[in-house]
């Protein structure tokens, strides 16, 4: 038995080691510092290994067919987060393309893994750059297009060429009246041969958005810095000599909005897409149950500030509750992308066919100079009735029997009691007298209680007009909070609404016990969990708005607690 246990422990140890070794397998990836360049420039290939510091250097010789290898360097880093250590090993190698075209970098074998293949677009060298080959530092500026429409993105590229050792420097960002300037991506650093001289290059990209038609001038962009001479030992103890470079100003001919673009929002873009998610024709809806429709709007060449607000038209047969819009701007280094997203809760209010109308947004295609339309087609849904309580047993219940009057006359009308009934008659009169006395005492007590209650009610009773105003205000606040998806405000408004009907309601739990509608009780419980627990709040505001459309369905108040035989601690003062 001991031998078998020992063998089992050894087997478990080997399995654990195998799992750990698999979980800690090295991860590799490769990337270029840019994916497009011109002949004469250089690019850096980075290869990174995570989890294996002893990995061998990749074989970069396979790249020699299309590139000149300019040397490589490696670095190692280690991070410790929450007691867990992770290490990275990075190789960086400079590459100079031998010819133009789309060049492929094959998968490299590193630490038993393979990197992803990469592609590099190499363009022919720009003509005319050789005229500045003799300058130590100069700037190139390119814009596209030169004659944009108003609010159309203009791509501005700035390249700083320098053949000196810079100790510091500052390159101006473009600034111009009537132009919104946004920097795109990160700076690129590489080397280039121009006119037989080796330069290091700093490249930046900008998006220019003209705000009005007519001429728009981009002022000259200037570089100022200091250069040191490696052959002069004294230059290392100073900032070096001052150097500067200046690019010529550029004038754009901004065209106005064309008449063929219509009267809708002006959207001059490279592309615009409009999409919808969450609802399809195969989905069956039910009355009172919310459906969530998500609209996405994305434009290439525009910021989200230029995009129109997403909205749904009025839908016959359903209530629409829009959510807050989420927006973002991003870029890929050359183009600005604006995005808008908005969710809508659609609550059917009757059974049958529900038609969601088509949604379309017109825009101007700057690539083909024509009007285009982004559209979400119309959609028809089948709406089933809401599930209700089973009332079949109620219809089959027998009617209650008519109770007989327990105080039937003891003798027929007109009958005369005989001498033998005199004792019984006297006993009857005594009972009647006692009953009358008790009834008088009860009436006096009821009158006193009524006076006390009237005085208390006069002190605390709210006028009917105030109750009506409070109810209307609370109902309006509740609907606004549901529309804005503000759950804390919705809870406060719902309690205020319920207290206007029954002042004894204390909190959400008390309200859930008092409502007679099971659907309202369930919605209040979900609201309570979403506020104070880990409940899911998705679609809860739309559900609350639909469930409490007609207000809280409060049951009759519970019977009052019997009064204590002891006198009150703080007696009522008149």
HELIX and SHEET records of a PDB file:
HELIX    1   1 UNK A    2  UNK A   23  1                                  22    
HELIX    2   2 UNK A   60  UNK A   63  5                                   4    
HELIX    3   3 UNK A  129  UNK A  132  5                                   4    
HELIX    4   4 UNK A  233  UNK A  237  5                                   5    
HELIX    5   5 UNK A  259  UNK A  261  5                                   3    
HELIX    6   6 UNK A  304  UNK A  306  5                                   3    
HELIX    7   7 UNK A  392  UNK A  396  1                                   5    
HELIX    8   8 UNK A  419  UNK A  421  5                                   3    
HELIX    9   9 UNK A  422  UNK A  460  1                                  39    
HELIX   10  10 UNK A  464  UNK A  483  1                                  20    
HELIX   11  11 UNK A  487  UNK A  501  1                                  15    
HELIX   12  12 UNK A  508  UNK A  514  1                                   7    
HELIX   13  13 UNK A  518  UNK A  532  1                                  15    
HELIX   14  14 UNK A  540  UNK A  547  1                                   8    
SHEET    1   A 4 UNK A  27  UNK A  32  0                                        
SHEET    2   A 4 UNK A  43  UNK A  50 -1                                        
SHEET    3   A 4 UNK A  84  UNK A  97 -1                                        
SHEET    4   A 4 UNK A  67  UNK A  81 -1                                        
SHEET    1   B 3 UNK A  36  UNK A  38  0                                        
SHEET    2   B 3 UNK A 118  UNK A 123  1                                        
SHEET    3   B 3 UNK A 101  UNK A 105 -1                                        
SHEET    1   C 2 UNK A 109  UNK A 110  0                                        
SHEET    2   C 2 UNK A 113  UNK A 114 -1                                        
SHEET    1   D 4 UNK A 137  UNK A 144  0                                        
SHEET    2   D 4 UNK A 153  UNK A 162 -1                                        
SHEET    3   D 4 UNK A 197  UNK A 210 -1                                        
SHEET    4   D 4 UNK A 179  UNK A 194 -1                                        
SHEET    1   E 3 UNK A 165  UNK A 171  0                                        
SHEET    2   E 3 UNK A 222  UNK A 228 -1                                        
SHEET    3   E 3 UNK A 241  UNK A 246 -1                                        
SHEET    1   F 2 UNK A 214  UNK A 218  0                                        
SHEET    2   F 2 UNK A 250  UNK A 254 -1                                        
SHEET    1   G 3 UNK A 268  UNK A 269  0                                        
SHEET    2   G 3 UNK A 359  UNK A 365  1                                        
SHEET    3   G 3 UNK A 370  UNK A 376 -1                                        
SHEET    1   H 4 UNK A 271  UNK A 277  0                                        
SHEET    2   H 4 UNK A 290  UNK A 300 -1                                        
SHEET    3   H 4 UNK A 336  UNK A 348 -1                                        
SHEET    4   H 4 UNK A 318  UNK A 322 -1                                        
SHEET    1   I 4 UNK A 271  UNK A 277  0                                        
SHEET    2   I 4 UNK A 290  UNK A 300 -1                                        
SHEET    3   I 4 UNK A 336  UNK A 348 -1                                        
SHEET    4   I 4 UNK A 326  UNK A 331 -1                                        
SHEET    1   J 3 UNK A 284  UNK A 286  0                                        
SHEET    2   J 3 UNK A 379  UNK A 384  1                                        
SHEET    3   J 3 UNK A 352  UNK A 356 -1                                        
END                                                                             
